[in-house]
């Protein structure tokens, strides 16, 4: 049977979600190939780019290699290439790799920043709708604050130390929240008073976060930012940007070398001549089944749309938002109806498949406003909810690898207290200091097995299988080999001895010591330093494949 290609253009939220869904549903149908095309070899968690721009996390934190995501999905083929156009009559997608035939096509190409033609934004400002742009902001802010700290002229100094963000939507508010926290770090690094670094949020309308129906939450976000020194300027329409700063509609100016534009999103400009019907922001309009509308207003029978490429207004929920859940709902509808067209199930409308749980807007790592499942709340628990939303997405695309690394990077390996727990649960210290405790615990279990504990022998076992397990556990911990799992065994042995032989404070000490060495202690003068990376490389490659900078699976 001839193979049929289902091509997905774009490895963003919508594209990845669609690829995972189709891969699962078509797993037993070998005649279908799912081809995922993107110009990058990785998926970018776009809604977390503000954390990269503000140096809260490393760039790799919001990037997931596509091979890691799809290595177990054998019917998904990856292609790193740019798409140049579509021949809808012959059902061909044109790429820099060559022409690819398709049976069905999903366009989830994503969007780009929309400056609405404002003069000077591209030349003198920064936009934030890609990893590349976020890295430019990250490097620029660090450098410009350093220059400002060394500048003696007070006027130039003030200009260099002013950071302006245009747009108070989700992206603008979240980026400003991150700058609030980064300002403290920058001030310490460059011996500045925090108040010298000016943060200015510019909004053309009379209020911020205007997509929020509950204005009480927007007011809380406003209060949090202003109480942390942000100068929020409402009714301030930017009409131009030059090398000296920002120009407003009333011809007043704001001197700055750091203007970041977050005021709008539009579809990728290169799709404008592909022969579709286009809506607001150059997005492709779709019908109720997420089928793309052609320029004659008819629906394509083999092309679907999802993500920021989509323009669709649902009668019940309104326009599909440029959010993760918006992309997921469109991708879910597109995938379902694509499968229905192939004979797998019945077609359903967007209204039947849409799932909106709400939103969470983080104003930095310590404060969030959220509206989820009909409940409005803010602060610490809202921040946890925001992380829960991100983890939920990773669970939907079935990536435990991503979930693990997200937890580590957002909670346990953060710098400067930038997590909901103010950094109290982060570990960036040297595990060397727990090495003496690990050595003691290893020797203890060996002595317990051979009856070398004196009066404490009665609290443990010196015979049979239990004694053998104690020796293995002690030797492994002493050598720093498989320390984490053996620490778990140590805990189980201690609890069992406690239940069998009666309670003693020694049990508490051994129990807590076992927990303490689970901090990676085996990598401090231990064999885990060599063995664990080797095992990670070996088994990681078997399960997740080998990451590459360019993928071309079409010949496989």
PyMOL commands that set and color helices and strands:
alter all, ss='L'
color gray80, all
select helices_A, chain A and resi 13-25+46-53+59-62+66-70+121-124+131-150+154-160+170-189+194-196+215-227+269-271+280-282+307-309+324-341+350-353+380-396+400-412+431-450+454-459+464-479+483-501+505-519+521-523+528-544
alter helices_A, ss='H'
color red, helices_A
select strands_A, chain A and resi 4-9+32-38+42-44+63-65+76-80+83-87+92-95+98-101+104-107+111-113+126-127+162-166+198-202+230-233+238-242+245-248+253-255+258-261+265-267+284-285+291-293+299-305+310-311+313-314+318-319+358-362+368-372+375-378
alter strands_A, ss='S'
color yellow, strands_A
deselect
rebuild
show_as cartoon
